[in-house]
Amino acid sequence: MGEKTYMDIYSETFGETYRKLLKATFTAGNCVETRLGEAKELLGIHLKVDNPLANILDCPARKLNYRLMLAEWLWYMEGRSDLAFLQPYTSQMDQFSDDGRVVAGAYGPTIYDQLPYVINLLRQNPNSRQAVIGLWKWLGANPEPTKVRPCSLSMQYLVREGALVTFITMRSSDTVLGLPYDFFSLSMISNYIAGRTSFRPGPIHLMIASSHVYNYFYDWAHRIANDSINTIRTPGFWPTLNYYGLLAECGNSKEMRQRLVELSQY
C-alpha cells in the first residue's frame, strides 16, 4: 500500500496538476469503502501549483458551473453560510443543509473572522509563521451530527522571497466534483491576501489526506483526464476586479466562461 500513496504532484497551472492527479488516481490509487460507496483513493497527496493565478479549470468533459464558482468564492469572502446567496446559481447546495437555510460546514464565517488577523500579522511581521486560518476548530470538541463537515482544515500563509506561499490542509477531497471549485476559491483567498499585503502571489500547496474518485464517477473521471484540459488565468482579484458585476453581466455558465477567457488575455 505504501508504494501507491504519499506522492508529490505539481505543475505550473491547476489544469495540468489536475490532469496528473486524475491519472495517478487510477494508476496508483487503492480501492476503499467510504460512507458514499467504493472509491479509488490516493493517501497523503501533496499538490503544488506554481502559478496561483492559473486557477480556473477549463475542460469540456468537466463542464464547470463558472457562475457558481465565482459566487461560492464571494460567499466565503462575505462570511456567509446561507443557501439564499447561492440558490440563483445552483440547486445542488440544498442537499448539504440540515435545515434548508444554512450549510453547517461552510467556510465563510471562519474565513471572514480570521482574515483581518492574517492580513494585519503579515503586514506587521512578514517573517511570521503564525498566519493561519483554522476551519475545523469552530465545530467544538463534540460536533453535533450534520450532513457535511469542512473538507479543508487550515490555510497557512508564509512570505518567502517576496512571495506569499500558501499551504492548505485538507482531510478529504472529491477530485471530480469538489476540487476544481475548492482550488479556485482557496487560491483566490490567497491572491486577495497577497494583494492586501503587497506581496507577490506565490505557489499554492495542498496537502490532502484522502484524495478520491467515487466509483460512480470512474467513467467520467477517465473522460476528463483524456479530454482537452486547459487553465484560464484569473484576470484579477477582488476588489481589483468587480466580480459581482461579472455575475450580474453573465446570465449562464457559458457566458461566464467566455468572459473569463476574454479578461484573462489582458
C-alpha positions as CSV (number, residue, x, y, z in Angstrom):
1,M,0.0,0.0,0.0
2,G,2.8,2.4,0.9
3,E,4.3,2.4,-2.7
4,K,0.9,3.5,-4.1
5,T,0.5,6.6,-1.9
6,Y,2.3,9.6,-0.5
7,M,3.3,11.4,-3.7
8,D,4.0,14.9,-5.0
9,I,2.1,16.1,-8.0
10,Y,3.0,19.6,-9.3
11,S,2.8,21.8,-12.3
12,E,2.7,25.5,-13.3
13,T,-1.1,25.5,-13.7
14,F,-4.0,24.0,-11.9
15,G,-5.3,22.3,-15.1
16,E,-2.1,20.3,-15.6
17,T,-1.8,19.4,-12.0
18,Y,-5.5,18.3,-12.0
19,R,-4.9,16.0,-15.0
20,K,-1.8,14.4,-13.3
21,L,-3.9,13.8,-10.2
22,L,-6.7,12.1,-12.1
23,K,-4.3,9.8,-13.9
24,A,-2.4,9.0,-10.7
25,T,-5.7,8.1,-9.0
26,F,-6.3,5.3,-11.5
27,T,-2.7,4.1,-11.8
28,A,-1.7,4.2,-8.1
29,G,-4.9,4.5,-6.2
30,N,-6.3,2.0,-3.7
31,C,-9.9,0.8,-3.6
32,V,-11.5,1.8,-0.3
33,E,-15.0,1.8,1.2
34,T,-16.5,5.1,2.2
35,R,-19.9,6.3,3.5
36,L,-20.7,7.1,-0.1
37,G,-19.6,3.8,-1.6
38,E,-16.4,2.5,-3.1
39,A,-13.7,4.9,-4.2
40,K,-10.3,5.0,-5.7
41,E,-8.1,6.8,-3.2
42,L,-4.6,8.3,-3.0
43,L,-3.5,8.7,0.6
44,G,-1.3,11.6,1.6
45,I,-1.1,13.7,-1.5
46,H,0.9,16.9,-2.0
47,L,-0.3,19.1,-4.8
48,K,1.7,22.2,-5.9
49,V,0.5,24.8,-8.3
50,D,3.3,27.3,-9.0
51,N,1.1,30.0,-10.6
52,P,-1.7,30.8,-8.2
53,L,-3.4,32.9,-10.9
54,A,-3.7,29.9,-13.2
55,N,-6.5,28.6,-11.2
56,I,-9.6,28.1,-13.3
57,L,-10.1,24.7,-14.8
58,D,-11.3,24.7,-18.4
59,C,-12.3,21.2,-19.7
60,P,-15.3,20.4,-21.9
61,A,-15.8,17.0,-20.3
62,R,-15.9,18.5,-16.8
63,K,-18.2,21.4,-17.8
64,L,-18.0,23.5,-14.6
65,N,-20.6,26.0,-13.5
66,Y,-18.5,29.1,-13.7
67,R,-21.2,31.4,-12.2
68,L,-21.4,29.1,-9.2
69,M,-17.6,29.1,-9.0
70,L,-17.4,32.9,-8.6
71,A,-20.4,33.1,-6.4
72,E,-19.1,30.5,-4.0
73,W,-15.9,32.3,-3.5
74,L,-17.7,35.6,-2.9
75,W,-20.0,33.7,-0.5
76,Y,-16.8,32.8,1.5
77,M,-15.4,36.3,1.4
78,E,-18.7,37.8,2.8
79,G,-18.6,35.3,5.6
80,R,-21.9,33.8,4.7
81,S,-23.3,30.3,5.1
82,D,-26.9,30.8,3.9
83,L,-28.3,29.0,0.9
84,A,-30.1,32.0,-0.3
85,F,-26.9,33.6,-1.7
86,L,-26.1,30.6,-3.9
87,Q,-29.5,29.5,-4.9
88,P,-29.6,31.7,-8.0
89,Y,-26.6,29.8,-9.3
90,T,-27.4,26.2,-8.3
91,S,-29.9,24.0,-6.5
92,Q,-27.3,21.4,-5.6
93,M,-26.2,23.0,-2.3
94,D,-29.6,22.3,-0.7
95,Q,-28.6,18.7,-0.2
96,F,-25.8,19.9,2.2
97,S,-28.1,21.8,4.5
98,D,-29.6,20.4,7.7
99,D,-32.4,22.9,8.0
100,G,-32.9,24.2,4.4
101,R,-31.4,27.6,5.4
102,V,-27.7,27.3,6.0
103,V,-24.7,25.0,5.3
104,A,-23.2,24.0,8.6
105,G,-19.8,23.2,7.1
106,A,-19.5,26.4,5.1
107,Y,-16.0,28.0,5.3
108,G,-17.3,31.6,5.0
109,P,-17.9,32.6,8.7
110,T,-14.5,31.3,9.9
111,I,-12.5,32.7,7.0
112,Y,-14.2,36.1,7.4
113,D,-13.5,36.2,11.1
114,Q,-9.8,35.3,10.7
115,L,-8.8,37.2,7.5
116,P,-8.2,40.6,9.3
117,Y,-5.8,38.8,11.7
118,V,-3.8,37.2,8.9
119,I,-3.5,40.4,6.9
120,N,-2.5,42.5,9.8
121,L,0.0,40.0,11.0
122,L,1.7,39.7,7.7
123,R,1.9,43.4,7.3
124,Q,3.5,43.8,10.7
125,N,5.7,40.7,10.6
126,P,6.3,39.2,7.2
127,N,8.5,36.5,8.8
128,S,5.7,35.2,11.0
129,R,4.8,31.5,10.8
130,Q,1.5,32.2,12.7
131,A,-0.6,33.5,9.8
132,V,-3.1,30.6,9.9
133,I,-6.8,30.3,9.3
134,G,-8.3,27.3,11.1
135,L,-11.5,25.8,9.6
136,W,-12.3,22.9,11.9
137,K,-11.9,24.3,15.4
138,W,-15.2,26.1,15.4
139,L,-17.1,22.8,15.5
140,G,-16.0,22.3,19.1
141,A,-14.8,19.2,21.0
142,N,-18.0,17.2,20.3
143,P,-19.5,18.3,17.0
144,E,-23.2,17.8,16.5
145,P,-24.3,15.4,13.7
146,T,-24.6,17.3,10.4
147,K,-24.8,16.5,6.7
148,V,-21.4,18.0,5.8
149,R,-18.1,18.8,7.6
150,P,-15.4,21.2,6.3
151,C,-13.1,19.3,4.0
152,S,-10.4,21.9,4.4
153,L,-8.8,22.0,7.9
154,S,-6.5,25.0,7.7
155,M,-4.7,27.5,5.5
156,Q,-1.3,28.9,6.3
157,Y,0.5,31.8,4.7
158,L,4.3,32.3,4.6
159,V,6.2,35.1,2.9
160,R,9.3,33.8,1.2
161,E,11.5,35.9,-1.2
162,G,8.7,38.5,-1.5
163,A,6.1,35.9,-2.4
164,L,3.1,34.8,-0.4
165,V,3.2,30.9,-0.3
166,T,0.1,29.1,0.8
167,F,-0.3,25.7,2.5
168,I,-3.8,24.3,2.5
169,T,-4.5,21.1,4.6
170,M,-7.5,19.0,3.6
171,R,-8.8,15.9,5.4
172,S,-10.7,14.8,2.2
173,S,-11.1,15.9,-1.4
174,D,-13.6,14.7,-4.0
175,T,-11.4,15.1,-7.1
176,V,-14.2,15.1,-9.7
177,L,-16.9,17.2,-8.0
178,G,-15.2,19.4,-5.4
179,L,-11.6,20.1,-6.1
180,P,-11.9,22.4,-9.1
181,Y,-14.3,24.7,-7.1
182,D,-12.2,24.4,-3.9
183,F,-9.0,25.2,-5.6
184,F,-10.4,28.3,-7.2
185,S,-11.9,29.7,-4.0
186,L,-9.0,29.0,-1.8
187,S,-6.4,30.2,-4.2
188,M,-8.4,33.4,-4.7
189,I,-8.4,34.0,-1.0
190,S,-4.6,33.7,-1.2
191,N,-4.4,36.1,-4.1
192,Y,-6.6,38.5,-2.1
193,I,-4.3,38.3,0.9
194,A,-1.3,38.9,-1.4
195,G,-2.9,42.0,-2.8
196,R,-3.8,43.4,0.6
197,T,-0.3,42.8,2.0
198,S,1.6,43.9,-1.2
199,F,3.3,40.6,-1.6
200,R,3.6,38.7,-4.9
201,P,1.1,35.8,-5.2
202,G,3.2,32.6,-4.7
203,P,2.8,28.8,-5.1
204,I,-0.2,27.0,-3.6
205,H,0.5,23.8,-1.8
206,L,-2.4,21.4,-1.0
207,M,-1.8,18.5,1.5
208,I,-4.7,16.1,1.1
209,A,-5.1,13.1,3.5
210,S,-7.7,11.4,1.2
211,S,-7.9,12.3,-2.4
212,H,-10.5,10.2,-4.1
213,V,-12.8,9.4,-7.0
214,Y,-16.0,7.6,-6.3
215,N,-16.8,4.5,-8.3
216,Y,-19.9,6.1,-9.9
217,F,-17.6,8.8,-11.4
218,Y,-14.9,6.4,-12.8
219,D,-16.0,6.7,-16.4
220,W,-16.5,10.4,-16.1
221,A,-13.1,10.9,-14.5
222,H,-11.4,8.9,-17.3
223,R,-13.1,11.1,-19.9
224,I,-11.9,14.3,-18.1
225,A,-8.4,13.0,-17.8
226,N,-8.2,12.2,-21.6
227,D,-10.0,15.4,-22.7
228,S,-8.6,18.7,-23.5
229,I,-7.7,20.3,-20.2
230,N,-6.6,23.9,-20.1
231,T,-6.4,26.6,-17.5
232,I,-8.0,30.1,-17.5
233,R,-5.8,32.6,-15.7
234,T,-7.8,34.6,-13.3
235,P,-8.0,38.2,-14.5
236,G,-7.5,39.8,-11.1
237,F,-8.5,39.5,-7.5
238,W,-11.4,41.1,-5.7
239,P,-11.8,44.0,-5.2
240,T,-9.4,44.8,-8.1
241,L,-12.0,43.4,-10.5
242,N,-15.7,43.7,-10.0
243,Y,-16.8,40.0,-9.8
244,Y,-20.2,41.0,-8.6
245,G,-20.6,42.9,-11.8
246,L,-19.5,39.8,-13.7
247,L,-22.2,37.7,-12.1
248,A,-24.8,40.3,-13.0
249,E,-23.5,40.6,-16.5
250,C,-23.3,36.9,-17.4
251,G,-26.6,35.0,-17.5
252,N,-25.3,31.5,-17.7
253,S,-22.1,29.5,-17.3
254,K,-21.2,29.6,-20.9
255,E,-21.3,33.4,-21.0
256,M,-19.2,33.5,-17.8
257,R,-16.6,31.2,-19.2
258,Q,-16.3,33.3,-22.3
259,R,-16.0,36.5,-20.3
260,L,-13.3,35.0,-18.1
261,V,-11.3,33.9,-21.2
262,E,-11.6,37.4,-22.6
263,L,-10.5,39.0,-19.4
264,S,-7.6,36.6,-18.9
265,Q,-6.0,37.9,-22.1
266,Y,-5.4,41.4,-20.6
